[in-house]
Amino acid sequence: MPNYRNQVGYVGIRPDTETYKIDGVTITFSDLYANGSASAGLAVTLSADDTVALAADGEFILGKLILVEGDGKCTVQVGGYMELPGGNGATLTRREPIVGALGAASAKGYIRAVASGTAAELAHARGWIQNNSVTTAVLVRLDS
């Protein structure tokens, strides 16, 4: 019988979700994908009033894109523990706040640790990295 006390897990603890509009450029709806978009699971930022887009390098991270609907609305997890993909060659230091990063082929929607010597990034930094052992699923905590 497994000993469940030996298993550590944070994903799904205190999730806080909100509804936004998608930008229609970096995030699009398609019923061919689980959760309505190829972008589901990636990091998003605010691109306009009540509108989200995939996060670019050094940008503020609003949260994780969970679901995209055909009416142009989406669900974003903005608080709690979540897994987000690390950027291509990104620094992912435990305890450090996060900002946007680029993935392979300059794809948006990834994260990295903030560059502490860059004032603009410090102003955009949010949350912190809890576990960086899997770079495609970095455990972060965002406070809402």
C-alpha positions as CSV (number, residue, x, y, z in Angstrom):
1,M,0.0,0.0,0.0
2,P,1.5,3.4,-0.9
3,N,2.3,5.9,1.8
4,Y,0.6,9.1,0.6
5,R,2.4,11.1,3.3
6,N,5.6,10.6,1.2
7,Q,4.0,12.4,-1.8
8,V,4.5,16.1,-2.0
9,G,2.1,18.0,-4.3
10,Y,1.0,21.6,-4.7
11,V,-0.8,21.9,-8.0
12,G,-4.4,22.8,-7.5
13,I,-4.0,24.3,-4.1
14,R,-5.9,27.6,-3.7
15,P,-6.6,28.2,-7.4
16,D,-8.1,31.5,-8.3
17,T,-9.5,31.9,-11.8
18,E,-10.9,34.8,-13.7
19,T,-12.5,35.3,-17.2
20,Y,-10.8,37.5,-19.8
21,K,-11.1,38.2,-23.5
22,I,-8.4,36.7,-25.8
23,D,-6.4,38.9,-28.1
24,G,-7.2,36.7,-31.1
25,V,-3.6,36.9,-32.3
26,T,-1.4,35.0,-29.9
27,I,-4.3,33.2,-28.5
28,T,-7.0,31.7,-30.7
29,F,-9.9,29.3,-30.3
30,S,-9.8,25.9,-32.0
31,D,-12.0,22.9,-31.1
32,L,-9.2,20.7,-32.4
33,Y,-7.3,21.2,-29.1
34,A,-8.0,20.2,-25.6
35,N,-9.2,23.2,-23.6
36,G,-10.0,25.1,-26.8
37,S,-6.5,26.3,-27.9
38,A,-3.0,25.2,-28.6
39,S,-2.0,28.0,-26.2
40,A,-3.7,26.4,-23.2
41,G,-1.2,25.9,-20.3
42,L,1.0,28.8,-21.3
43,A,1.7,32.0,-19.4
44,V,-0.4,35.1,-20.2
45,T,-0.2,38.8,-19.6
46,L,-2.6,41.7,-20.0
47,S,-2.5,43.1,-23.5
48,A,-5.5,45.6,-23.3
49,D,-8.4,46.2,-20.9
50,D,-9.8,42.9,-19.9
51,T,-7.8,41.1,-22.6
52,V,-4.9,38.6,-22.4
53,A,-2.1,37.6,-24.8
54,L,0.7,35.2,-24.4
55,A,3.5,36.7,-22.4
56,A,6.7,38.0,-24.1
57,D,10.2,38.2,-22.7
58,G,10.3,40.3,-19.5
59,E,6.6,40.9,-19.3
60,F,4.3,40.7,-16.3
61,I,2.7,37.3,-15.8
62,L,-1.0,37.5,-15.1
63,G,-1.4,33.7,-14.9
64,K,-1.9,30.4,-16.7
65,L,-4.3,30.1,-19.7
66,I,-6.7,27.3,-18.7
67,L,-9.5,27.3,-21.2
68,V,-10.5,29.2,-24.4
69,E,-14.1,29.4,-25.5
70,G,-15.5,29.9,-29.0
71,D,-16.9,33.3,-28.0
72,G,-13.5,34.8,-27.5
73,K,-13.4,34.5,-23.7
74,C,-11.0,32.5,-21.7
75,T,-10.3,31.3,-18.2
76,V,-7.0,32.3,-16.6
77,Q,-5.7,30.9,-13.3
78,V,-4.4,34.1,-11.6
79,G,-3.6,32.7,-8.2
80,G,-2.4,29.6,-6.3
81,Y,0.0,27.0,-7.3
82,M,0.4,26.1,-11.0
83,E,2.8,24.6,-13.5
84,L,4.1,26.9,-16.3
85,P,6.7,26.0,-18.9
86,G,10.2,27.5,-18.6
87,G,11.6,29.5,-21.5
88,N,14.3,28.3,-23.9
89,G,17.5,28.2,-21.9
90,A,15.8,30.3,-19.2
91,T,17.1,30.8,-15.7
92,L,14.7,29.2,-13.3
93,T,15.9,29.9,-9.8
94,R,13.8,28.6,-6.8
95,R,12.4,31.4,-4.6
96,E,12.8,34.0,-7.4
97,P,9.8,36.0,-8.8
98,I,8.9,35.3,-12.5
99,V,8.5,37.3,-15.7
100,G,7.7,36.2,-19.3
101,A,10.2,34.4,-21.4
102,L,10.4,33.1,-25.0
103,G,10.4,29.4,-25.9
104,A,11.8,27.6,-28.9
105,A,11.6,29.7,-32.2
106,S,10.8,32.8,-30.1
107,A,7.4,31.4,-29.1
108,K,5.6,33.4,-26.4
109,G,4.0,32.1,-23.2
110,Y,6.9,30.9,-21.2
111,I,8.5,32.0,-17.9
112,R,11.9,32.7,-16.4
113,A,13.3,34.1,-13.1
114,V,13.4,37.9,-13.1
115,A,16.7,39.6,-13.8
116,S,17.2,41.3,-10.5
117,G,19.5,43.9,-12.0
118,T,16.9,45.2,-14.4
119,A,14.5,47.7,-12.8
120,A,11.8,47.3,-15.5
121,E,11.7,43.6,-14.9
122,L,11.6,44.0,-11.2
123,A,8.5,46.2,-11.6
124,H,6.8,43.4,-13.6
125,A,7.9,40.5,-11.4
126,R,5.3,38.4,-9.7
127,G,5.0,35.2,-7.7
128,W,7.9,32.9,-7.1
129,I,9.3,29.6,-8.3
130,Q,8.7,26.7,-5.9
131,N,10.2,23.8,-7.9
132,N,12.3,24.0,-11.0
133,S,13.2,20.3,-11.4
134,V,11.0,19.9,-14.6
135,T,11.7,22.9,-16.9
136,T,8.6,22.2,-19.0
137,A,6.4,22.3,-15.9
138,V,7.9,24.7,-13.4
139,L,5.9,24.9,-10.2
140,V,5.1,28.5,-9.3
141,R,2.9,30.3,-6.9
142,L,1.1,33.4,-7.7
143,D,-0.7,35.4,-5.0
144,S,-4.0,36.9,-6.1
